[in-house]
Amino acid sequence: MNKSKDFLHLIVENDLKLGKYKEVVTRFPPEPNGFPHIGHAKSIYINFGIARDFNGRCNLRMDDTDPTKEDTVYVEALKDAVKWLGFSWDKKVYYTSDYFPKLYEYAKKLIKMDKAYVDSLNEDEIKEYRGTVTSAGKRSKYADRSIEENLELFERMRRGEFKDGEHILRAKIDMSASNMKMRDPLLYRIRHAYHFRTKDEWCIYPMYDFAHPLSDYLEGVTHSICTLEFENNRELYDWILDTLELEPPRPYQYEFARLDMNYTVMSKRKLLELVEKKVVNGWDDPRMPTVAGLKRRGYTPEAVLNFCEQIGVAKANSVVDVSQLEFCIRDDLNKKAPRVMCVLDPLKVTIINYEGSEEIEASYYPKDVAKEGSRKVPFSKTIYIEKDDFEENPPKGYYRLTPSQPVRLKHAYIISCEEVIKDKNGNIIEIKARYYPESKSGQDKSGIKVKSAIQWVSQKEAKKIEVRVYDRLFLSEFPKGIEDINPNSLKIIKNAFVEPAVINDKEYKRFQFERKGYFYKDPVDYSEENPVFNKIVGLKDSWSKKNKKTPKQLIPKKEIKKRQVDGEVTPMSEDEKKLFEHFKNDLKLNTEIANTLARDKQLSKLFEEVLSMINAPISIANIIANEVARELKVSKALNFGAKEIAQLVQMLEDETISNKISKQVFEEMIKTQKSPKEIVKEKDLVQISDPVKLEPIIDKIIAKFPENVAKYKEGNKKLFGFFVGQVLKAANGKANPKVVNDLIKQKLG
């Protein structure tokens, strides 16, 4: 973590310069009521990282104030997550329960100062008396109790003389405060429940907002770093410390944006529901976003930390694409994981002119000559290849084995098909093949030209394994819960085969199965007798491609002209490299877009043509690298040219249409061959930017969701995106998002 990169580091740096503190002390204070997830990993990275960067210390503290939900198993999971990510806490693990006696004394001190009282309203009455964001609350009649009476009642609460909910301790602040957190907040509640540490010693427990600042103070914390949902709590945090007149130095609270990821749920309540209803196989199920799940799937701590580094520390909430996390593990394993061969769906191949057997020396890192490591791969007369690496009636552009097309066996020889053996149902069950002795990889003198290499394993020496192929747990980009579960999130392959080194070489736990992805020896179920591998991630992101709304009947069964061959990125030519550098450095296109355009002559030529008509390189590149590229992959030709694309881009740049509408217009251009201007005019797709037209729509949405308005004003700022989305939906995608954002900010305050 770089001190100069985010606002939290700048705050800490400035405090040290001013001499506010002698030592930086942070803390990671999770509640032990569930396994930590990837969002906790970000918090661990920030809190422990800041302490490390400023030679301070970070406390691991369990916020164990709710005995009904907490357990030692969660404590151990939290400790394991911190250690796995490479951090260590100072001296010991702290617990809020360590401070129960001291917190109780602080509460009595507030009562004696007439700053707290025992309330006897029930839960519904407390909620009713609290008021709303637009109307002041009303103080309970029990607030008039004398200091002596409040002390007596609070002590009787402590002794267990009352039932749960019969009384509650509240701060006496301001029932008309604009910040509803300050409307006589709750400090202590009665809970007759067994605590996993203090057992039955206590039957009253402090609320988080009371325990949090005081635990920080007692531990000497300097910077109390929370997520944004606690922004409104900061005023109460300060009020407690200031009102009790605690000796300086005291801690201060700062907030950062929590981690939200698409296709993922971060609520511990929802994660617990998945576990309890057995939708997943426990908290460490490799499909779960928990640290334990990521760890079991095969993620590395380096990949998770790099992900946290990449997404950064922000002040505003946003949603991170889960593919960014997948990119980080792919990038990390690309440097580490040895390449080996595996066949997931085996097809028997008998090489009719080969006798005997041999061992072929093959590097674990064929693309990185600087890295050492190799194994011996057995080769024999009978081998397995992937079923889809043979096609009897191949589509155009299919470069693997066919009745008339030879193929190379990776690291070994070129083979050709001599005969196809089928069962009584017409299914292919075996290939009779011929090999070419002069074609051995690295010593090829055969003169035979092939365009592809496929993986294989020797039937006799291959090791049978179980492979668990994981997909995303949810189908919806923003899942609500169990109702959005992906029913195909786990596929178990029982009849896969790997080369023997994968089992015999004990040094490695993670491998790249060539052309398939990265795999990990399951730390729970793996044994040499029953080898089980978890798929960590594919070699490239196939999810977005899989979920594009291209008509299924137009997609060929086999891939057509890959830009990536056998899972390895094809090196750029010198001309492509120059073009890539020009796009990236001169035109400021992002790396992925620049890469796509530079590698495709048709796309790069079209890009240059459109650019000569309108100077908007980023907008042009986005349309060509996404919409145009996708259409060309399906239909091989466009029914319009550079002029029409330039017209579409011009309308985007002028804000005549929105980005969302531009995609709709593009689809119509393909169907109708009409110009963008004609389509926009006919379908009335002009973007609405006039506030006068947008305000009634926004007012209607705000009136429709009063509860969300109240939550937003109470501090749930992530609901801002909800309101923007509702307005855009109501305007059929035609509303100008920038104008909508500004208007909603004005109206919600």
TORDRENZA-717483 format. One record per residue (C-alpha): z, y, x. Coordinates in steps of 0.02 Angstrom, whole numbers, padded with zeros to 5 digits, always signed. Layout:
N
ZYX/...
This chain:
749
+00000+00000+00000/-00051+00168+00072/+00075+00309+00051/-00060+00441+00029/-00151+00352-00112/-00040+00371-00264/+00077+00496-00344/+00231+00385-00325/+00214+00379-00136/+00192+00568-00134/+00352+00592-00235/+00453+00480-00119/+00378+00560+00036/+00421+00734-00027/+00601+00684-00073/+00628+00620+00104/+00556+00779+00180/+00674+00884+00074/+00822+00778+00127/+00859+00727-00052/+00900+00550+00004/+00939+00468+00171/+00864+00301+00121/+00738+00248-00010/+00807+00120-00133/+00700+00050-00273/+00732-00094-00391/+00637-00224-00492/+00743-00251-00649/+00662-00382-00763/+00748-00461-00912/+00762-00650-00881/+00693-00697-01052/+00526-00768-00999/+00418-00809-00848/+00348-00657-00755/+00163-00621-00782/+00027-00527-00689/+00097-00362-00755/+00263-00401-00670/+00166-00439-00512/+00102-00260-00514/+00280-00194-00536/+00342-00306-00395/+00201-00242-00285/+00243-00060-00322/+00433-00068-00309/+00447-00183-00160/+00294-00103-00080/+00366+00073-00086/+00531+00013-00013/+00436-00074+00128/+00322+00075+00162/+00470+00193+00183/+00583+00070+00276/+00700+00065+00127/+00760-00078+00019/+00720-00147-00152/+00848-00232-00263/+00803-00378-00375/+00911-00353-00530/+00914-00461-00685/+00937-00356-00841/+01041-00490-00927/+01107-00391-01076/+01042-00502-01218/+01126-00673-01210/+01024-00741-01356/+00861-00747-01256/+00905-00764-01073/+00917-00917-00961/+00937-00966-00779/+00765-01049-00781/+00689-00876-00805/+00797-00806-00665/+00728-00938-00546/+00549-00903-00603/+00572-00717-00566/+00646-00752-00395/+00504-00871-00355/+00373-00741-00406/+00446-00611-00288/+00454-00734-00144/+00279-00803-00178/+00207-00627-00168/+00285-00609+00003/+00433-00496-00032/+00620-00517-00011/+00763-00427-00097/+00908-00341-00014/+01061-00451+00022/+01080-00535-00148/+01012-00543-00324/+01096-00413-00434/+01137-00436-00618/+01176-00303-00747/+01316-00420-00804/+01399-00385-00634/+01431-00210-00701/+01495-00253-00876/+01674-00199-00837/+01615-00036-00759/+01491+00000-00899/+01629-00029-01027/+01735+00103-00938/+01589+00225-00935/+01567+00200-01123/+01752+00237-01153/+01734+00393-01046/+01594+00456-01160/+01706+00424-01311/+01847+00523-01231/+01724+00666-01198/+01676+00660-01384/+01501+00611-01329/+01502+00441-01412/+01567+00366-01575/+01579+00199-01664/+01459+00195-01811/+01478+00077-01958/+01310+00104-02044/+01205-00052-02065/+01037-00074-01977/+00933-00011-02124/+01043+00143-02146/+01033+00185-01961/+00844+00175-01972/+00841+00283-02130/+00960+00415-02058/+00855+00429-01900/+00720+00533-01987/+00536+00538-01938/+00430+00628-01810/+00404+00768-01935/+00579+00775-02012/+00751+00786-01933/+00875+00644-01946/+01047+00647-02027/+01205+00607-01931/+01315+00466-01994/+01475+00512-02085/+01565+00398-01961/+01525+00521-01822/+01674+00623-01884/+01797+00490-01829/+01926+00553-01706/+01919+00510-01521/+02074+00402-01542/+01999+00305-01688/+01835+00278-01593/+01928+00214-01441/+02030+00094-01546/+01876+00028-01638/+01779+00007-01477/+01922-00089-01397/+01934-00199-01550/+01746-00229-01538/+01778-00284-01359/+01914-00405-01417/+01796-00488-01540/+01880-00432-01702/+01717-00388-01791/+01560-00481-01842/+01387-00450-01769/+01316-00287-01838/+01480-00231-01916/+01497-00086-01793/+01394-00010-01653/+01429+00121-01520/+01314+00272-01520/+01294+00425-01409/+01326+00591-01496/+01178+00701-01449/+01060+00781-01576/+00995+00708-01740/+00859+00842-01749/+00792+00815-01573/+00602+00811-01561/+00620+00661-01446/+00682+00528-01566/+00761+00432-01422/+00892+00571-01417/+00944+00553-01600/+01114+00477-01568/+01046+00324-01476/+01134+00155-01481/+01240+00113-01328/+01333-00050-01369/+01309-00188-01497/+01414-00337-01550/+01341-00507-01503/+01448-00663-01521/+01339-00768-01408/+01361-00872-01251/+01301-00781-01094/+01228-00890-00956/+01334-00800-00824/+01486-00722-00908/+01500-00863-01035/+01615-00806-01179/+01700-00665-01084/+01606-00530-01179/+01554-00511-01360/+01487-00333-01343/+01334-00297-01238/+01261-00132-01176/+01090-00076-01234/+00955-00062-01101/+00949+00128-01110/+01134+00137-01069/+01142+00000-00938/+00983+00050-00847/+01030+00220-00773/+01208+00168-00735/+01157+00006-00648/+01033+00108-00545/+01171+00230-00499/+01296+00094-00453/+01169+00013-00338/+01122+00175-00252/+00943+00171-00319/+00847+00330-00278/+00683+00304-00370/+00688+00210-00535/+00507+00165-00567/+00463+00110-00745/+00308+00085-00849/+00244+00220-00965/+00325+00153-01123/+00491+00216-01051/+00428+00394-01029/+00525+00457-01181/+00679+00363-01122/+00687+00472-00966/+00775+00612-01059/+00913+00491-01111/+00920+00419-00935/+00957+00593-00869/+01077+00636-01011/+01188+00484-00974/+01200+00521-00788/+01224+00708-00811/+01350+00694-00953/+01459+00574-00856/+01456+00699-00711/+01428+00564-00583/+01436+00613-00400/+01268+00639-00314/+01152+00574-00254/+01089+00505-00418/+00927+00413-00462/+00778+00486-00555/+00655+00393-00664/+00467+00398-00639/+00334+00310-00743/+00168+00228-00703/+00037+00145-00813/+00075-00037-00852/-00057-00169-00823/-00160-00216-00975/-00302-00341-00956/-00436-00394-01078/-00443-00575-01139/-00256-00583-01100/-00089-00556-01188/+00055-00480-01089/+00189-00488-01223/+00326-00610-01172/+00354-00643-01357/+00173-00698-01378/+00175-00798-01216/+00334-00886-01275/+00248-00926-01439/+00105-01009-01344/+00231-01116-01251/+00341-01160-01399/+00194-01206-01512/+00121-01310-01370/-00043-01215-01369/-00022-01224-01180/+00070-01348-01070/+00216-01239-01021/+00241-01072-00935/+00148-01133-00780/-00007-01189-00875/-00153-01131-00764/-00228-01037-00912/-00074-00927-00930/-00068-00752-00852/+00104-00793-00782/+00132-00791-00595/+00180-00975-00609/+00016-01010-00701/-00089-00916-00573/+00004-01004-00432/-00025-01177-00508/-00208-01139-00543/-00232-01104-00358/-00228-00915-00345/-00165-00849-00179/-00033-00713-00161/-00157-00616-00054/-00282-00612-00198/-00151-00550-00322/-00088-00416-00202/-00267-00361-00167/-00296-00349-00355/-00142-00237-00372/-00206-00131-00228/-00378-00113-00308/-00319-00061-00481/-00202+00067-00403/-00056+00163-00476/-00105+00276-00620/-00017+00393-00742/-00126+00347-00891/-00141+00178-00976/-00306+00087-00967/-00371-00090-00986/-00422-00183-00829/-00564-00310-00840/-00498-00484-00801/-00657-00513-00700/-00583-00395-00570/-00439-00517-00542/-00565-00659-00534/-00667-00562-00407/-00512-00543-00296/-00475-00730-00289/-00659-00768-00263/-00668-00642-00122/-00510-00710-00040/-00562-00893-00050/-00738-00855+00010/-00659-00819+00180/-00536-00965+00178/-00592-01115+00077/-00690-01253+00165/-00856-01301+00083/-00869-01481+00026/-00975-01582-00093/-00921-01643-00264/-01018-01723-00407/-00944-01686-00578/-01073-01777-00685/-01138-01920-00576/-01312-01996-00578/-01342-02148-00468/-01480-02135-00338/-01536-02288-00240/-01635-02249-00082/-01755-02396-00074/-01810-02374+00108/-01638-02342+00184/-01528-02480+00253/-01357-02475+00335/-01247-02321+00339/-01204-02171+00448/-01087-02023+00460/-01156-01847+00462/-01058-01710+00549/-01049-01560+00433/-00962-01393+00455/-00831-01338+00330/-00898-01161+00349/-01088-01173+00364/-01112-00987+00331/-00981-00931+00457/-01018-00996+00631/-00864-00907+00700/-00748-01020+00599/-00708-01192+00663/-00683-01347+00559/-00794-01493+00512/-00788-01667+00438/-00892-01825+00440/-00988-01859+00279/-01033-02042+00246/-01215-02075+00200/-01279-02238+00129/-01413-02322+00025/-01329-02280-00140/-01270-02105-00179/-01224-01997-00329/-01304-01831-00372/-01273-01715-00519/-01367-01765-00676/-01437-01591-00698/-01506-01596-00520/-01643-01710-00585/-01766-01660-00721/-01901-01778-00782/-01994-01638-00873/-01943-01484-00775/-01965-01307-00840/-02059-01181-00736/-01955-01122-00589/-01850-01281-00575/-01832-01318-00389/-01725-01474-00384/-01775-01657-00392/-01917-01707-00510/-02041-01854-00516/-02163-01747-00416/-02049-01631-00317/-01938-01683-00170/-01771-01603-00133/-01652-01595+00014/-01484-01681+00010/-01369-01550+00086/-01329-01587+00270/-01437-01743+00259/-01617-01794+00220/-01757-01749+00103/-01785-01875-00037/-01920-01898-00168/-01915-01988-00334/-02004-02155-00342/-01945-02223-00509/-01837-02170-00657/-01725-02305-00733/-01670-02283-00915/-01556-02377-01034/-01610-02443-01204/-01576-02272-01282/-01689-02182-01161/-01550-02105-01058/-01580-02092-00871/-01454-02202-00780/-01529-02217-00605/-01659-02144-00489/-01752-02248-00362/-01789-02132-00217/-01871-02130-00046/-01799-02038+00104/-01892-01964+00253/-01811-02013+00419/-01885-01865+00512/-01812-01740+00389/-01629-01742+00441/-01548-01572+00418/-01549-01472+00579/-01676-01592+00659/-01814-01586+00527/-01985-01635+00596/-02057-01699+00433/-02158-01545+00387/-02107-01570+00204/-02069-01407+00114/-01928-01401-00014/-01855-01253-00106/-01679-01316-00141/-01535-01420-00075/-01419-01519-00187/-01246-01594-00162/-01215-01780-00161/-01085-01911-00114/-01100-02087-00048/-01057-02209-00188/-00957-02328-00079/-00846-02200+00010/-00833-02066-00126/-00661-02034-00200/-00642-02029-00388/-00547-01876-00449/-00492-01791-00609/-00552-01612-00627/-00476-01486-00747/-00600-01349-00786/-00514-01195-00855/-00596-01058-00956/-00517-00901-01027/-00375-00937-01147/-00434-00812-01278/-00605-00781-01355/-00567-00603-01407/-00573-00463-01280/-00414-00391-01356/-00325-00544-01426/-00188-00528-01557/-00114-00698-01523/-00138-00881-01564/-00273-00845-01693/-00390-00791-01552/-00367-00945-01443/-00520-01017-01358/-00526-01201-01414/-00629-01244-01259/-00513-01164-01131/-00482-01333-01047/-00607-01470-01009/-00547-01626-00918/-00675-01724-00815/-00611-01898-00773/-00763-01968-00684/-00798-01844-00543/-00822-01893-00361/-00790-01801-00197/-00828-01841-00017/-00679-01931+00065/-00627-01785+00178/-00566-01690+00025/-00430-01821+00001/-00404-01876+00180/-00392-01704+00261/-00212-01650+00226/-00234-01477+00303/-00324-01403+00153/-00270-01381-00028/-00409-01267-00089/-00595-01305-00074/-00760-01235-00125/-00852-01374-00215/-01028-01319-00171/-01122-01238-00315/-00973-01272-00432/-00833-01154-00385/-00662-01154-00303/-00539-01294-00337/-00356-01330-00297/-00253-01488-00281/-00137-01476-00430/+00039-01455-00355/+00121-01552-00498/+00004-01694-00544/-00094-01725-00383/-00069-01886-00286/-00182-01986-00172/-00185-02124-00303/-00229-02000-00441/-00307-01843-00364/-00308-01698-00488/-00399-01535-00453/-00389-01371-00549/-00539-01258-00555/-00478-01089-00492/-00635-00986-00523/-00823-01004-00523/-00935-00943-00383/-00987-00795-00489/-00939-00717-00654/-01024-00821-00790/-00916-00761-00935/-01006-00597-00972/-01173-00684-00959/-01112-00822-01074/-01055-00697-01205/-01209-00585-01209/-01294-00586-01378/-01461-00652-01316/-01538-00773-01442/-01492-00948-01385/-01665-01017-01418/-01741-00896-01292/-01630-00951-01148/-01710-01090-01046/-01607-01246-01012/-01620-01225-00825/-01597-01068-00724/-01756-00972-00689/-01774-00904-00511/-01596-00883-00450/-01544-00734-00349/-01407-00848-00286/-01452-01019-00219/-01324-01161-00215/-01181-01039-00244/-01213-00939-00084/-01281-00761-00087/-01460-00758-00021/-01469-00640+00130/-01563-00476+00101/-01725-00442+00193/-01732-00287+00304/-01829-00191+00170/-01701-00240+00038/-01559-00184+00151/-01638-00013+00174/-01666+00003-00012/-01486-00050-00047/-01417+00080+00074/-01529+00214-00005/-01470+00171-00181/-01287+00159-00131/-01269+00303-00008/-01403+00428-00058/-01408+00403-00246/-01222+00354-00264/-01255+00198-00368/-01113+00073-00374/-01126-00078-00259/-01167-00206-00393/-01305-00101-00473/-01378-00056-00302/-01378-00240-00254/-01467-00292-00415/-01604-00161-00397/-01632-00186-00211/-01659-00374-00230/-01788-00360-00370/-01954-00275-00331/-02002-00258-00514/-01838-00173-00559/-01834-00059-00405/-02014-00005-00435/-01977+00037-00617/-01820+00131-00564/-01920+00240-00442/-02052+00276-00576/-01923+00333-00703/-01829+00433-00570/-01988+00530-00533/-01989+00588-00715/-01804+00632-00737/-01669+00660-00606/-01529+00553-00676/-01513+00406-00555/-01350+00333-00620/-01403+00330-00804/-01573+00259-00758/-01499+00126-00645/-01374+00069-00777/-01510+00043-00907/-01631-00044-00789/-01502-00156-00703/-01425-00209-00868/-01535-00192-01024/-01706-00203-00937/-01654-00344-00819/-01584-00446-00963/-01743-00424-01066/-01855-00471-00919/-01755-00629-00890/-01794-00685-01067/-01969-00621-01103/-02039-00589-00926/-02122-00425-00981/-02082-00261-01069/-02184-00192-01214/-02150-00013-01154/-02146+00074-00985/-02064+00204-00874/-02109+00348-00991/-02009+00275-01137/-01860+00233-01026/-01862+00412-00959/-01861+00476-01137/-01711+00365-01179/-01617+00426-01025/-01657+00608-01066/-01579+00587-01238/-01424+00513-01157/-01412+00654-01030/-01434+00785-01168/-01297+00696-01268/-01420+00678-01411/-01362+00497-01422/-01207+00407-01360/-01206+00268-01231/-01169+00142-01368/-01315+00204-01474/-01431+00197-01323/-01410+00008-01318/-01454-00001-01503/-01608+00107-01473/-01661-00005-01328/-01653-00160-01440/-01761-00071-01569/-01886-00022-01433/-01907-00207-01392/-01929-00257-01575/-02039-00115-01639/-02127-00042-01484/-02084+00130-01552/-02028+00273-01441/-01843+00315-01425/-01868+00481-01514/-01952+00396-01662/-01812+00268-01676/-01672+00398-01667/-01758+00505-01798/-01796+00362-01919/-01622+00285-01909/-01528+00450-01900/-01440+00403-01738/-01412+00578-01669/-01239+00593-01593/-01114+00696-01691/-01038+00827-01576/-00995+00962-01702/-00805+00971-01723/-00828+01032-01902/-00911+00866-01945/-00791+00760-01845/-00626+00836-01901/-00631+00765-02080/-00662+00590-02009/-00516+00609-01887/-00401+00678-02023/-00442+00530-02132/-00399+00405-01993/-00236+00494-01952/-00186+00493-02136/-00232+00308-02149/-00115+00254-02008/+00047+00356-02022/+00152+00220-01937/+00040+00222-01784/+00048+00412-01781/+00237+00402-01778/+00235+00271-01639/+00115+00377-01537/+00225+00530-01552/+00376+00425-01505/+00292+00385-01341/+00171+00240-01368/+00024+00332-01286/-00085+00178-01276/-00117+00199-01463/-00229+00345-01417/-00370+00222-01383/-00338+00143-01554/-00369+00311-01642/-00525+00346-01538/-00593+00173-01580/-00558+00194-01766/-00649+00363-01770/-00799+00296-01675/-00805+00147-01793/-00795+00261-01946/-00937+00366-01876/-01043+00209-01848/-01041+00239-01660/-01125+00409-01676/-00974+00518-01636/-00970+00601-01465/-00824+00514-01376/-00782+00667-01271/-00767+00779-01423/-00670+00645-01518/-00547+00630-01373/-00516+00817-01367/-00494+00833-01556/-00374+00686-01568/-00269+00756-01425/-00256+00922-01519/-00210+00841-01683/-00084+00715-01617/-00006+00837-01494/
